[in-house]
Every structure is written in structure tokens, then in C-alpha cells.
């Protein structure tokens, strides 16, 4: 079987590693990985804010490298399951957060909740620069496996999918995996004109800004080994240690509601500071005030999501990760869901391949691919839809709250879901708290059993 993976981000590279592990006779298959952008070189996740020049040309989504990412315990377990080397590197370079601290803009402490999943050994939420996760995956997969070539078009009209490259090259395959993010070329091939009309990325009514500063790690983080989230009438502000605390690398982010998507991603840092002061200048936490004065980023990110798609592939092409379901960045779950897609799809493909081999041609390669794509959607779509809905519940202040009564009602709402786990589970579920979800492997097993396959 010949497989082409478009995109060497979280979804693409974790799928490659998972296929290496589970696909029967992996060496007898050909797997090509095409990526449009070269990594920025060694230690990039450990330096300060990446310069604009370094980010030029990256896709909208991938460009937002100057920000933190956090993997919740279930995603950490999945990372370990996919490859222990990636897990070890990510954990060593990131910061293990044992709790989340929730505060109000007026300085009230709402809750300190554990991030631990109470399993043995216990996993906690790990934070790291976003680019750090890509680096770990690149290191383990190996640069020699990745071809830095941009896919310009995918043609699904023939017997087999054909991938056309911007450099004039062309490759056909039995399966094309679209792991190419929010503005996916593979998605365009699958949905044709509908892609622009009905399934183009939607602006969520939210924007974000965030980066890193170097300096002493605040007491609020050290005391409870915590990520700190503050909510107020004009948005939210968060900070965490983005590396082991000894490295003094503080990641921060601010999200706010605004009905119109800004024209571009780039803004004068002084204008960003002015806006941060307008939104958070009266907030009581001195750490927030210090970050606003110290920060030097020139990037903001409007938050885009993918509309619900009726399927995640056909004609020998499948979508994984953000290409299938870009979630609000505020959900903190996009990378974790990309990992889940990778595991579920690879297990299904391996299962149907093994079945095809065992039945001596009872299933064709096309049927193997079609069944795997269908299974992926049936297993994964409901979970992703729930996460999307819950993250919208959490960030219901996409309009300014200009009334003190509503402001306190909002704090009460946060107090309820952070202090009463059952309520929290219903309202925000895995957005901050890690649900007792079944593992990806179990979900696949259950699905296959139900289908009698
Ligand atoms: C600010 C921010 C904060 C976030 N925080 C979190 C968090 O805390 N926790 C979490 O789990 N998730 C978080 N996310 C979401 C997470 O980063 C994404 O969901 C995740 O990166 C998706 O991975 P992906 O591989 O599907 O797509 P991407 O990471 O976008 O990778 C796609 C890859 O495809 C390549 N590509 C695109 N087009 C082509 C082409 N035509 N040819 C070849 N290659 C191509 C791109 O260069 C890129 O490398 C956050 C996102 C943002 C924006």
C-alpha cells in the first residue's frame, strides 16, 4: 500500500509513528510525508519569541508558534502510547502542572483544582511552547523521512488519488492523509466548491494574543505547581511555566471577544500593549501587569474553527486533526484530538489490512481505506463535537460584560463548575478537567465488535 501524509504537524507525524507500530509488515508499505515548511532549527522552542521573519510563509494556524500549549493527562497517555520517546522528550522540556488556579479580575481566588487523573502512575497537564511538540515529533520521526515540498492540489477524480506538488512533481497513492491543518488542501479536494461555500473556516468571535517572557516564575505558579487562569468582564488572561521552572520561561495568553475578525495577524507591539492595558489594566494580579509591560509580541490570532463536516473523507483521502475539525484554540484540546484521530485511524487501518490479508483478497485496498475512514468518523465525530460545544460554554463572554451584576453572575458560574466536579463535567467536561474517557484503543475495539468486524 502506498500512503501519502500531507503535513508534518501533530496529526501527520503522530500518524506516521502509529502506523509504524501497528500496520502489518510496515516495511512492505511506502509512506511519504510532505511538509510545506522547514522547522526553524534546534532549540527554537527554548528561545524567546520567534521573530516575524522566522514565521513568514507559515499557514495561519501553524504561524502561531509564539504561544503555549498544554496537553491534558489523557493526551499525555496517548503520546506515551504512540511513542515513549516523544512522551519523554515532551515531558522533560515542558512543565508538569499539578493544578489549575482560577481567579477573578477583581482578585478573588475561585478554585485550585488538581489536573491529575488519579491513575497509576498519575499523569498531569504538561505545558510547553506550541512549537515544542512539533520539535519532539520531528526528532523522533527523523528529518530524513520528511520531504519539504508543498502540496498544491489533490485530484480524487481518477482510480487512485493523485497528489500534485508546487515544484511540479506528482505522486499517486492508495491513501492520502490530509493532516494539513485548518486551510487543508486535501479538504478542498474532498469537498470541492462546497469547501469554500459551506465548509470554510468560521471566525469564532474571539481573538487571542500570547507569547513568552523570561524572568522569575511567579509564586502563584510555584505554590501549587499551577497554570493560572483569570476571568473578567473584558476577557481572560492566563499564564504558566512553559518549560522546567529553572528555565524561567513564562508563557502567557489573553483572549477577548470581538465581533469582527481583524484584517491580519501582525500588529505593532505597542498597539498590542495598549489593548492589553485597556482590557486588563485594572485587573488586580500584579503578574498580569508585569507581563503587559514586559511583553514584546507582534502577533494576534483570530480564533477559527471548522464547521461540522458531513464526513472526514472519501475517494481514498481522509482528514485528520485540524483539517477535519479545528477546535477553538481556547478549548486547549486541538493537539490532543489530533493525537486521538491518529491512533483511532491507524488502528482501524491496521485491523482492516490484517483482515484483508487473512481473507486472501476478501477485502480490496479501496475497501480497507473506505471502512477505516467511515470508522474514524463514526467513532470520533461525537467526541469532537462535544468538546467544541463545551469550550463555547466556557468562553461565553465573547461580548463585553458591562454590568457588575452580570460580572458576578459570570464568576458564580465559574465558581460552580470549578468547585462542583459533576457540574463542571456537564458544562465544560474535558476543557479543563480530564474526563474518565475510554482509551482510543478501547473505542476502536468496541466499535469493531458492534459492527461484527
Ligand atoms: C494559540 C493556540 C493555542 C493552542 N493551545 C492548545 C493547547 O493548549 N492544547 C492543545 O491540545 N491544542 C492547542 N491548540 C491547538 C493545536 O495547536 C492544534 O489543534 C494542532 O496543532 C493541530 O495539529 P494538526 O497537525 O492537525 O495541524 P497543524 O499543527 O496546523 O499542522 C499542519 C501541518 O501541515 C502543513 N501544511 C499545510 N498545508 C500544507 C500543504 N499544502 N503541503 C504540505 N504541508 C502543508 C503545515 O505547514 C503544518 O506543519 C492551540 C492552537 C492555537 C492556535
Boltz pocket constraint, residues with backbone or C-beta under 6 A from the ligand:
constraints:
  - pocket:
      binder: B
      contacts: [[A, 6], [A, 7], [A, 8], [A, 9], [A, 10], [A, 11], [A, 12], [A, 34], [A, 35], [A, 36], [A, 37], [A, 59], [A, 61], [A, 62], [A, 64], [A, 67], [A, 68], [A, 69], [A, 70], [A, 71], [A, 130], [A, 149], [A, 150], [A, 151], [A, 152], [A, 179], [A, 180], [A, 181], [A, 182], [A, 183], [A, 184], [A, 185], [A, 208], [A, 301], [A, 320], [A, 321], [A, 322], [A, 323], [A, 327], [A, 329], [A, 331], [A, 332], [A, 333], [A, 334], [A, 335], [A, 336], [A, 337], [A, 338]]
      max_distance: 6.0
